[in-house]
Amino acid sequence: MPVVLGLEGSANKVGAGLVRDGAVLSNPRATYVTAPGHGFAPGAAARHHRRRLPGLVAAALREAGLRAADVDAVAFTRGPGMGAPLAVVAAAARTLAQLWDRPLLGVNHCVGHIEMGRLVCGARDPLVLYVSGGNTQVIAFARRRYRILGETLDVAVGNCLDRFARALQISNDPSPGYNIEQLAKKGTKLLELPYVVKGLDVSFSGLLSHIEAVAPQLLASGEATVEDLCFSLQETVFAMLVEVTERAAAQCRSPEVLLVGGVGCNERLQEMLGAMCSARGARLCATDERFCVDNGAMIAQAGWEMLRSGQVTDIARSGVTQRYRTDEVEVTWRD
């Protein structure tokens, strides 16, 4: 039963997790939080990760009751993500792998989310809706690849929510998406917003530009509150996501829909997807923020799958890439 250490740090969260034979042994992480109205720059996020990562690795080992000698392989996020944070995590992983004389496993971030979701929910062959700050994809497995059936044509849904939060000076602590969700629960007026679905693809940039443009006037005139704007934005973007997911589920005839990625923590999105799945006789597989939000254990789990199928990364080819498509990975561990 090999033990794999996973290091994640593709955006503003950095984590170290340990997995052994389908069991999550530990999963500490830290988040780089900026002031309201501000996003996070790659360089500042990378410096945050560099400061926190050694302590997180030590905490992961301590929480699991293990020593460095008990670790059989080191997995890390190769991409996609922000260049500087990815580079910090990759350097740490290469260092540990060489110090401990252990195999190195370069993991696709998106595949990490999927494999963690499959593990936690016990999903065998689900249709996947992957929604995060940097990615929005509808995915199905076929012929040793996670095939992208549909995706955003511009910005990711999480990025759309984050940028709206910045425009309205909504707090980034613990995350802008979470704070939008809480405000949306108090909204009572549903405003008509642009709704763009093209087959199995979605587009959020026009909606974002529109709501950013009209928000000051609506708030100043009293026609809408911040809560109403958050409610309207959530309902519209989530309806788009549910529509394309249902269309894909009908085509794939899938009995399971797996929701992964940071935005997948949203209770309203889970509720809407759950209603769609119930109407179709399917099961919704969703988790909470422990495993939806970027974490080291999801990289460890994907690395564990890679290790048992003999898919090891050579040190000389362990560079990171900001553009690493989900369907580029050969999924050797699934039939």
C-alpha positions as a Markdown table, in Angstrom:
| # | Residue | x | y | z |
|---|---|---|---|---|
| 1 | Met | 0.0 | 0.0 | 0.0 |
| 2 | Pro | 2.1 | 2.9 | -1.2 |
| 3 | Val | 2.0 | 6.3 | 0.5 |
| 4 | Val | 2.0 | 9.3 | -1.8 |
| 5 | Leu | 2.7 | 12.9 | -0.9 |
| 6 | Gly | 0.9 | 15.5 | -3.0 |
| 7 | Leu | 1.8 | 19.1 | -3.4 |
| 8 | Glu | -0.7 | 21.6 | -4.9 |
| 9 | Gly | -0.2 | 25.3 | -5.5 |
| 10 | Ser | -1.5 | 26.3 | -8.9 |
| 11 | Ala | -3.3 | 29.5 | -7.8 |
| 12 | Asn | -3.7 | 31.2 | -4.4 |
| 13 | Lys | -4.0 | 28.0 | -2.3 |
| 14 | Val | -1.1 | 25.8 | -1.4 |
| 15 | Gly | -1.4 | 22.4 | 0.2 |
| 16 | Ala | 0.3 | 19.2 | 1.1 |
| 17 | Gly | -1.7 | 15.9 | 1.4 |
| 18 | Leu | -0.9 | 12.3 | 2.0 |
| 19 | Val | -2.9 | 9.4 | 0.6 |
| 20 | Arg | -2.5 | 5.6 | 1.1 |
| 21 | Asp | -4.6 | 3.1 | -0.8 |
| 22 | Gly | -7.8 | 5.2 | -1.1 |
| 23 | Ala | -7.5 | 6.8 | 2.3 |
| 24 | Val | -6.7 | 10.5 | 2.9 |
| 25 | Leu | -4.2 | 10.6 | 5.8 |
| 26 | Ser | -3.8 | 14.3 | 6.0 |
| 27 | Asn | -4.6 | 17.4 | 3.9 |
| 28 | Pro | -3.4 | 20.8 | 5.4 |
| 29 | Arg | -3.5 | 23.9 | 3.2 |
| 30 | Ala | -3.1 | 27.7 | 3.3 |
| 31 | Thr | -4.7 | 30.5 | 1.3 |
| 32 | Tyr | -3.2 | 33.7 | 0.1 |
| 33 | Val | -5.9 | 36.3 | 0.7 |
| 34 | Thr | -5.7 | 39.9 | -0.7 |
| 35 | Ala | -7.7 | 43.0 | 0.3 |
| 36 | Pro | -11.2 | 43.6 | -1.1 |
| 37 | Gly | -11.1 | 44.9 | -4.6 |
| 38 | His | -7.8 | 43.2 | -5.4 |
| 39 | Gly | -6.9 | 40.0 | -7.1 |
| 40 | Phe | -3.7 | 38.1 | -6.5 |
| 41 | Ala | -0.5 | 38.5 | -8.5 |
| 42 | Pro | 1.5 | 35.4 | -9.5 |
| 43 | Gly | 4.7 | 36.7 | -7.9 |
| 44 | Ala | 3.1 | 37.5 | -4.5 |
| 45 | Ala | 1.2 | 34.1 | -4.5 |
| 46 | Ala | 4.5 | 32.3 | -5.3 |
| 47 | Arg | 6.2 | 34.0 | -2.4 |
| 48 | His | 3.4 | 33.0 | -0.1 |
| 49 | His | 3.6 | 29.4 | -1.2 |
| 50 | Arg | 7.4 | 29.4 | -0.7 |
| 51 | Arg | 7.0 | 30.5 | 2.9 |
| 52 | Arg | 4.2 | 28.1 | 3.8 |
| 53 | Leu | 5.0 | 24.9 | 1.9 |
| 54 | Pro | 7.8 | 23.5 | 4.2 |
| 55 | Gly | 5.5 | 23.9 | 7.2 |
| 56 | Leu | 2.6 | 22.3 | 5.4 |
| 57 | Val | 4.7 | 19.2 | 4.4 |
| 58 | Ala | 5.8 | 18.8 | 8.0 |
| 59 | Ala | 2.2 | 19.2 | 9.2 |
| 60 | Ala | 1.0 | 16.7 | 6.7 |
| 61 | Leu | 3.5 | 14.1 | 7.9 |
| 62 | Arg | 2.8 | 14.9 | 11.6 |
| 63 | Glu | -1.0 | 14.7 | 11.1 |
| 64 | Ala | -0.6 | 11.3 | 9.3 |
| 65 | Gly | 1.8 | 10.0 | 12.0 |
| 66 | Leu | 4.4 | 9.3 | 9.3 |
| 67 | Arg | 8.0 | 10.0 | 8.7 |
| 68 | Ala | 9.7 | 11.0 | 5.4 |
| 69 | Ala | 11.0 | 7.4 | 5.1 |
| 70 | Asp | 7.3 | 6.2 | 4.9 |
| 71 | Val | 6.6 | 8.2 | 1.8 |
| 72 | Asp | 6.8 | 6.1 | -1.4 |
| 73 | Ala | 6.4 | 8.9 | -4.0 |
| 74 | Val | 6.1 | 12.7 | -4.4 |
| 75 | Ala | 3.3 | 14.1 | -6.6 |
| 76 | Phe | 3.0 | 17.7 | -7.7 |
| 77 | Thr | 0.8 | 19.9 | -9.9 |
| 78 | Arg | 2.4 | 20.4 | -13.3 |
| 79 | Gly | -0.5 | 22.6 | -14.6 |
| 80 | Pro | -2.7 | 24.2 | -15.6 |
| 81 | Gly | -2.3 | 27.2 | -13.4 |
| 82 | Met | -0.3 | 30.4 | -12.7 |
| 83 | Gly | 3.4 | 30.0 | -13.7 |
| 84 | Ala | 5.2 | 31.3 | -10.7 |
| 85 | Pro | 3.1 | 29.4 | -8.0 |
| 86 | Leu | 3.4 | 26.2 | -10.1 |
| 87 | Ala | 7.2 | 26.6 | -10.3 |
| 88 | Val | 7.6 | 26.9 | -6.6 |
| 89 | Val | 5.6 | 23.7 | -5.9 |
| 90 | Ala | 7.5 | 21.8 | -8.7 |
| 91 | Ala | 10.8 | 22.9 | -7.3 |
| 92 | Ala | 9.8 | 21.7 | -3.8 |
| 93 | Ala | 8.6 | 18.4 | -5.2 |
| 94 | Arg | 11.8 | 17.8 | -7.2 |
| 95 | Thr | 13.9 | 18.6 | -4.1 |
| 96 | Leu | 12.0 | 16.2 | -1.9 |
| 97 | Ala | 12.0 | 13.4 | -4.5 |
| 98 | Gln | 15.7 | 13.7 | -4.8 |
| 99 | Leu | 16.4 | 14.1 | -1.1 |
| 100 | Trp | 14.3 | 11.0 | -0.3 |
| 101 | Asp | 15.2 | 9.1 | -3.4 |
| 102 | Arg | 11.6 | 8.6 | -4.4 |
| 103 | Pro | 9.7 | 8.7 | -7.7 |
| 104 | Leu | 8.3 | 12.0 | -9.0 |
| 105 | Leu | 4.8 | 12.2 | -10.3 |
| 106 | Gly | 3.7 | 15.3 | -12.4 |
| 107 | Val | -0.1 | 15.6 | -12.1 |
| 108 | Asn | -2.7 | 17.4 | -14.2 |
| 109 | His | -4.6 | 19.7 | -11.8 |
| 110 | Cys | -7.9 | 19.0 | -13.4 |
| 111 | Val | -7.4 | 15.2 | -13.3 |
| 112 | Gly | -6.5 | 15.6 | -9.6 |
| 113 | His | -9.9 | 17.1 | -9.0 |
| 114 | Ile | -11.7 | 14.3 | -10.9 |
| 115 | Glu | -9.8 | 11.5 | -9.1 |
| 116 | Met | -10.4 | 13.0 | -5.7 |
| 117 | Gly | -14.1 | 13.4 | -6.5 |
| 118 | Arg | -14.3 | 9.8 | -7.7 |
| 119 | Leu | -12.6 | 8.6 | -4.6 |
| 120 | Val | -14.7 | 10.6 | -2.0 |
| 121 | Cys | -18.0 | 10.0 | -3.7 |
| 122 | Gly | -17.4 | 6.4 | -4.9 |
| 123 | Ala | -18.3 | 7.5 | -8.5 |
| 124 | Arg | -17.4 | 4.8 | -11.0 |
| 125 | Asp | -17.8 | 6.4 | -14.4 |
| 126 | Pro | -19.5 | 9.8 | -14.0 |
| 127 | Leu | -20.1 | 12.7 | -16.3 |
| 128 | Val | -18.0 | 15.5 | -14.7 |
| 129 | Leu | -18.8 | 19.2 | -14.3 |
| 130 | Tyr | -15.5 | 20.9 | -13.4 |
| 131 | Val | -16.0 | 24.5 | -12.2 |
| 132 | Ser | -13.2 | 26.6 | -10.7 |
| 133 | Gly | -11.4 | 29.9 | -10.8 |
| 134 | Gly | -9.4 | 28.9 | -13.9 |
| 135 | Asn | -11.5 | 26.2 | -15.6 |
| 136 | Thr | -15.0 | 25.4 | -16.6 |
| 137 | Gln | -15.5 | 22.0 | -18.4 |
| 138 | Val | -18.0 | 19.3 | -19.0 |
| 139 | Ile | -16.0 | 16.0 | -19.1 |
| 140 | Ala | -16.6 | 12.3 | -19.8 |
| 141 | Phe | -14.1 | 9.4 | -19.8 |
| 142 | Ala | -13.6 | 7.4 | -23.1 |
| 143 | Arg | -10.7 | 5.4 | -24.5 |
| 144 | Arg | -8.2 | 6.3 | -21.8 |
| 145 | Arg | -8.8 | 10.0 | -21.8 |
| 146 | Tyr | -11.0 | 12.5 | -20.0 |
| 147 | Arg | -12.7 | 14.0 | -23.0 |
| 148 | Ile | -13.9 | 17.6 | -22.9 |
| 149 | Leu | -17.4 | 17.7 | -24.2 |
| 150 | Gly | -18.0 | 21.4 | -23.5 |
| 151 | Glu | -16.3 | 24.3 | -21.8 |
| 152 | Thr | -16.2 | 28.1 | -21.3 |
| 153 | Leu | -15.4 | 30.0 | -24.5 |
| 154 | Asp | -13.7 | 32.8 | -22.5 |
| 155 | Val | -13.4 | 33.2 | -18.7 |
| 156 | Ala | -14.0 | 30.5 | -16.2 |
| 157 | Val | -17.1 | 30.7 | -13.9 |
| 158 | Gly | -15.0 | 31.1 | -10.8 |
| 159 | Asn | -13.0 | 34.0 | -12.4 |
| 160 | Cys | -16.4 | 35.6 | -13.4 |
| 161 | Leu | -17.5 | 35.5 | -9.8 |
| 162 | Asp | -14.1 | 36.7 | -8.5 |
| 163 | Arg | -14.0 | 39.7 | -10.8 |
| 164 | Phe | -17.6 | 40.6 | -9.9 |
| 165 | Ala | -16.6 | 40.5 | -6.2 |
| 166 | Arg | -13.7 | 42.8 | -6.9 |
| 167 | Ala | -15.9 | 45.3 | -8.7 |
| 168 | Leu | -18.2 | 45.5 | -5.7 |
| 169 | Gln | -15.4 | 45.4 | -3.1 |
| 170 | Ile | -16.7 | 42.1 | -1.6 |
| 171 | Ser | -14.2 | 40.5 | 0.8 |
| 172 | Asn | -11.8 | 37.9 | -0.4 |
| 173 | Asp | -11.8 | 36.2 | 3.0 |
| 174 | Pro | -12.2 | 33.2 | 3.0 |
| 175 | Ser | -13.0 | 33.5 | -0.7 |
| 176 | Pro | -15.0 | 35.9 | -3.0 |
| 177 | Gly | -17.2 | 33.1 | -4.3 |
| 178 | Tyr | -18.2 | 32.0 | -0.7 |
| 179 | Asn | -19.1 | 35.6 | 0.2 |
| 180 | Ile | -21.1 | 36.0 | -3.0 |
| 181 | Glu | -23.0 | 32.8 | -2.1 |
| 182 | Gln | -23.9 | 34.1 | 1.4 |
| 183 | Leu | -25.0 | 37.5 | 0.0 |
| 184 | Ala | -27.1 | 35.7 | -2.7 |
| 185 | Lys | -29.1 | 33.9 | 0.0 |
| 186 | Lys | -30.5 | 37.3 | 1.0 |
| 187 | Gly | -31.3 | 38.4 | -2.5 |
| 188 | Thr | -35.0 | 38.8 | -3.5 |
| 189 | Lys | -35.0 | 40.3 | -7.0 |
| 190 | Leu | -33.9 | 38.3 | -10.1 |
| 191 | Leu | -32.5 | 40.7 | -12.7 |
| 192 | Glu | -32.4 | 39.7 | -16.3 |
| 193 | Leu | -28.8 | 39.2 | -17.4 |
| 194 | Pro | -27.2 | 38.0 | -20.6 |
| 195 | Tyr | -27.4 | 34.2 | -21.0 |
| 196 | Val | -25.0 | 32.6 | -23.5 |
| 197 | Val | -25.1 | 28.8 | -24.1 |
| 198 | Lys | -23.8 | 27.4 | -27.4 |
| 199 | Gly | -24.4 | 23.7 | -27.5 |
| 200 | Leu | -22.3 | 22.3 | -24.7 |
| 201 | Asp | -20.2 | 25.5 | -24.4 |
| 202 | Val | -20.8 | 28.6 | -22.2 |
| 203 | Ser | -19.7 | 32.2 | -22.3 |
| 204 | Phe | -19.4 | 34.5 | -19.2 |
| 205 | Ser | -17.5 | 37.5 | -20.4 |
| 206 | Gly | -20.5 | 39.4 | -21.8 |
| 207 | Leu | -22.6 | 38.7 | -18.7 |
| 208 | Leu | -19.7 | 39.9 | -16.5 |
| 209 | Ser | -19.2 | 43.1 | -18.6 |
| 210 | His | -22.9 | 43.8 | -18.5 |
| 211 | Ile | -23.4 | 43.4 | -14.7 |
| 212 | Glu | -20.2 | 45.4 | -14.0 |
| 213 | Ala | -21.6 | 48.2 | -16.1 |
| 214 | Val | -25.1 | 48.4 | -14.7 |
| 215 | Ala | -24.3 | 47.6 | -11.1 |
| 216 | Pro | -23.4 | 51.2 | -10.0 |
| 217 | Gln | -26.6 | 52.7 | -11.5 |
| 218 | Leu | -28.8 | 50.0 | -10.0 |
| 219 | Leu | -27.3 | 50.4 | -6.6 |
| 220 | Ala | -27.3 | 54.2 | -6.7 |
| 221 | Ser | -31.0 | 54.3 | -7.7 |
| 222 | Gly | -32.1 | 51.7 | -5.2 |
| 223 | Glu | -33.4 | 49.4 | -8.0 |
| 224 | Ala | -31.3 | 46.6 | -6.6 |
| 225 | Thr | -29.2 | 45.7 | -3.7 |
| 226 | Val | -25.8 | 44.0 | -3.6 |
| 227 | Glu | -27.6 | 40.9 | -2.4 |
| 228 | Asp | -29.9 | 41.1 | -5.5 |
| 229 | Leu | -27.0 | 41.4 | -7.8 |
| 230 | Cys | -25.2 | 38.4 | -6.2 |
| 231 | Phe | -28.4 | 36.4 | -6.4 |
| 232 | Ser | -29.1 | 37.3 | -10.0 |
| 233 | Leu | -25.5 | 36.5 | -11.1 |
| 234 | Gln | -25.5 | 33.1 | -9.3 |
| 235 | Glu | -28.8 | 32.0 | -10.7 |
| 236 | Thr | -27.9 | 33.0 | -14.3 |
| 237 | Val | -24.4 | 31.4 | -14.4 |
| 238 | Phe | -25.5 | 28.3 | -12.6 |
| 239 | Ala | -28.6 | 27.8 | -14.9 |
| 240 | Met | -26.2 | 27.9 | -17.8 |
| 241 | Leu | -24.0 | 25.3 | -16.2 |
| 242 | Val | -26.9 | 23.0 | -15.4 |
| 243 | Glu | -28.2 | 23.3 | -19.0 |
| 244 | Val | -25.0 | 22.2 | -20.6 |
| 245 | Thr | -24.5 | 19.4 | -18.0 |
| 246 | Glu | -28.0 | 18.1 | -18.6 |
| 247 | Arg | -27.5 | 18.1 | -22.4 |
| 248 | Ala | -24.2 | 16.2 | -22.0 |
| 249 | Ala | -25.8 | 13.8 | -19.5 |
| 250 | Ala | -28.5 | 13.0 | -22.0 |
| 251 | Gln | -26.0 | 12.3 | -24.7 |
| 252 | Cys | -23.8 | 10.1 | -22.5 |
| 253 | Arg | -26.7 | 8.5 | -20.6 |
| 254 | Ser | -24.7 | 8.7 | -17.5 |
| 255 | Pro | -26.2 | 7.6 | -14.2 |
| 256 | Glu | -23.8 | 9.8 | -12.2 |
| 257 | Val | -22.9 | 13.5 | -12.4 |
| 258 | Leu | -19.7 | 14.4 | -10.5 |
| 259 | Leu | -19.3 | 18.1 | -9.4 |
| 260 | Val | -15.7 | 19.1 | -8.8 |
| 261 | Gly | -13.6 | 22.3 | -8.5 |
| 262 | Gly | -13.7 | 25.2 | -6.0 |
| 263 | Val | -17.1 | 26.5 | -7.3 |
| 264 | Gly | -18.5 | 23.0 | -6.7 |
| 265 | Cys | -18.7 | 23.9 | -3.0 |
| 266 | Asn | -21.6 | 26.2 | -3.7 |
| 267 | Glu | -24.8 | 24.9 | -2.1 |
| 268 | Arg | -27.1 | 26.6 | -4.6 |
| 269 | Leu | -25.2 | 25.0 | -7.5 |
| 270 | Gln | -25.4 | 21.6 | -5.8 |
| 271 | Glu | -29.1 | 22.2 | -5.3 |
| 272 | Met | -29.8 | 23.0 | -8.9 |
| 273 | Leu | -27.7 | 20.1 | -10.2 |
| 274 | Gly | -29.4 | 17.8 | -7.7 |
| 275 | Ala | -32.8 | 18.7 | -9.0 |
| 276 | Met | -31.7 | 18.1 | -12.6 |
| 277 | Cys | -30.2 | 14.7 | -11.7 |
| 278 | Ser | -33.3 | 13.7 | -9.7 |
| 279 | Ala | -35.5 | 14.5 | -12.7 |
| 280 | Arg | -33.2 | 12.3 | -14.9 |
| 281 | Gly | -32.9 | 9.5 | -12.4 |
| 282 | Ala | -29.2 | 10.1 | -12.0 |
| 283 | Arg | -27.1 | 10.6 | -8.8 |
| 284 | Leu | -25.3 | 13.8 | -8.0 |
| 285 | Cys | -21.8 | 13.3 | -6.6 |
| 286 | Ala | -20.6 | 16.3 | -4.7 |
| 287 | Thr | -18.3 | 17.1 | -1.8 |
| 288 | Asp | -17.7 | 20.0 | 0.6 |
| 289 | Glu | -14.8 | 22.5 | 0.7 |
| 290 | Arg | -12.3 | 20.0 | 2.1 |
| 291 | Phe | -12.0 | 18.3 | -1.3 |
| 292 | Cys | -13.7 | 20.8 | -3.8 |
| 293 | Val | -11.2 | 23.6 | -3.1 |
| 294 | Asp | -7.6 | 23.0 | -4.3 |
| 295 | Asn | -5.8 | 20.7 | -2.0 |
| 296 | Gly | -2.7 | 18.5 | -1.8 |
| 297 | Ala | -4.6 | 15.3 | -1.2 |
| 298 | Met | -6.2 | 15.4 | -4.7 |
| 299 | Ile | -2.8 | 15.6 | -6.3 |
| 300 | Ala | -1.7 | 12.7 | -4.0 |
| 301 | Gln | -4.6 | 10.6 | -5.1 |
| 302 | Ala | -4.1 | 11.2 | -8.8 |
| 303 | Gly | -0.4 | 10.5 | -8.2 |
| 304 | Trp | -1.2 | 7.3 | -6.4 |
| 305 | Glu | -3.2 | 6.2 | -9.5 |
| 306 | Met | -0.3 | 7.1 | -11.7 |
| 307 | Leu | 2.2 | 5.3 | -9.6 |
| 308 | Arg | 0.3 | 2.0 | -9.5 |
| 309 | Ser | 0.0 | 2.1 | -13.3 |
| 310 | Gly | 3.7 | 2.8 | -13.8 |
| 311 | Gln | 3.3 | 6.4 | -15.0 |
| 312 | Val | 6.3 | 8.1 | -13.4 |
| 313 | Thr | 7.7 | 11.6 | -14.4 |
| 314 | Asp | 11.4 | 11.9 | -15.2 |
| 315 | Ile | 13.1 | 14.8 | -13.4 |
| 316 | Ala | 14.4 | 16.1 | -16.7 |
| 317 | Arg | 10.8 | 16.4 | -17.9 |
| 318 | Ser | 9.2 | 17.7 | -14.8 |
| 319 | Gly | 8.7 | 21.3 | -15.9 |
| 320 | Val | 5.4 | 23.1 | -15.4 |
| 321 | Thr | 3.0 | 24.4 | -17.9 |
| 322 | Gln | 0.2 | 27.0 | -17.5 |
| 323 | Arg | -1.7 | 25.3 | -20.4 |
| 324 | Tyr | -2.2 | 21.6 | -19.6 |
| 325 | Arg | -5.4 | 20.4 | -21.1 |
| 326 | Thr | -7.4 | 17.7 | -19.3 |
| 327 | Asp | -7.6 | 15.6 | -22.4 |
| 328 | Glu | -3.8 | 15.6 | -22.8 |
| 329 | Val | -3.4 | 13.0 | -20.1 |
| 330 | Glu | -3.3 | 9.4 | -20.9 |
| 331 | Val | -5.4 | 7.8 | -18.1 |
| 332 | Thr | -3.5 | 4.5 | -17.8 |
| 333 | Trp | -5.2 | 3.5 | -14.5 |
| 334 | Arg | -8.8 | 3.2 | -15.9 |
| 335 | Asp | -10.2 | 0.7 | -18.4 |
